[in-house]
Amino acid sequence: MIPSTSQTPRTPHPRQPVLFLPHGGGPCFFMDWPETWDRMAAFLRGVSQTVPQKPDAILVVSGHWETTHPTVTSAAHPPLIYDYYGFPPHTYHLRYPVPGSPVLAAQVQTLLTNAGIPNAADSERGLDHGVFIPFMLAFENADIPVVELSLQRDLDPDAHLRIGQALAPLRDQNVLIVGTGLTYHNLQYFMGESPESNAVSSAFDTWLAAAVCAPEAERNTALRHWESAPGARICHPRADHLLPLMVAAGAAGADRGTRIYQDTVMGKALSGFQFG
């Protein structure tokens, strides 16, 4: 449990939901990119109002960090990683001075170890743009400690569902679990208008929403076999931006998913989800 700094017994909190948030493209929300990302930015600015109370900490899984075994950031003050290229100079000076939580990082490791999942901690790594860019809107005060968890490099859907299942107890300890990625991530087609790829993205998004909002057993079976969905590998040549959703679904347990964001960006259908 994330410890209180007070000796006064804590009042039990409602269980935190689990979120899957779209993180946009690079530092898109902080550029002159008229209208393209405005609806997503507005959605992210309202995210903090969707949780029952302010979290004590946030555990986030981004589509931009892969390791052999799940690894947590354990720095007390994680730096930022500007892992995007070719954007305006000011976007490399964005600041999000959020604290980390070595205590939460250690607890994540314990939960994973108890579930038989090899894991590690990294005291040097910072937060990548899949975290700090959307969080600058969603949790703009930078006053909630953030710990990032990596994807497993093998990109196995079942492994990521199991990781989420192992971490579910954190929700009862006022920790918000968040996955960030995109439900469409084929950059070859994203940046160029293509009616065919637009239609494929819509079909995949429809399938994904139905899968995520299904009962737990049906949902998890569908997500394990996501490659059989319409246009799956066209929408996701690699699964990196979809797998944070698998971790979120695993942590959801029996809580049904709800689509809380739906938009079309540059012709491609995108969604965001909440469980619980």
Secondary structure, DSSP 8 states (H G I E B T S, - for coil): ----SSSS---------EEEEE--STTGGGS--TTTTHHHHHHHHTGGGGSSS--SEEEEEEEEEEESS-EEE--SS--B-----S--GGGGS--------HHHHHHHHHHHHHTT---EEESS--B-HHHHHHHHHHTTT--S-EEEEEEETT--HHHHHHHHHHHGGGGGGTEEEEEEE-S---HHHHTS--HHHHHHHHHHHHHHHHHHTS-HHHHHHHHHTGGGSTTHHHH-SSSTTTHHHHHHHHHHTT--EEEEEEEEETTEEEEEEEE-
